């Protein structure tokens, strides 16, 4: 019985740690969104999907995160690569995409 309790505790700690890491990544994404993405995605400039608008994001999210990452990293239509901030690292761009799409659902 003690083995099962130890195993269960370990599993719960792992789940909590994963949730904490995801929350940290979303916080990182929010910071990047506010610094770089908000100017266009906040107002829907040049057709950018507005932050928090599920209808605008739904067809994009349906394509999958890898497609969204590629578009954000390389640019798409009127959006410049990395949202116009060439200093952003790949993981930072992906964190911003994750933040915007998490809030779109």
Residue pairs with C-beta under 8 A, 6 or more apart in sequence:
25 95
25 98
26 95
26 98
26 99
26 102
28 92
28 95
28 99
29 95
29 96
29 97
29 98
29 99
29 100
29 102
30 99
32 88
32 92
32 93
32 95
32 96
32 99
33 41
33 51
33 96
33 99
33 100
35 85
36 82
36 83
36 84
36 85
36 88
36 96
37 51
37 83
37 96
37 100
38 51
39 45
40 46
40 48
40 79
40 83
41 48
41 49
41 50
41 51
41 100
42 50
42 51
43 50
44 50
44 53
44 56
46 77
46 78
46 79
47 77
47 78
48 78
48 79
49 56
49 57
49 60
49 100
49 104
50 56
51 100
51 103
51 104
52 103
52 104
53 104
54 104
54 105
56 104
57 100
57 101
57 104
57 105
58 104
60 67
60 68
60 101
61 68
61 101
61 104
61 105
65 94
65 97
65 98
65 101
68 97
68 101
69 93
69 94
69 97
71 79
72 79
72 82
72 83
72 93
72 94
72 96
72 97
73 81
73 82
73 90
73 93
73 94
74 81
75 81
75 82
82 88
82 93
83 93
83 96
88 96
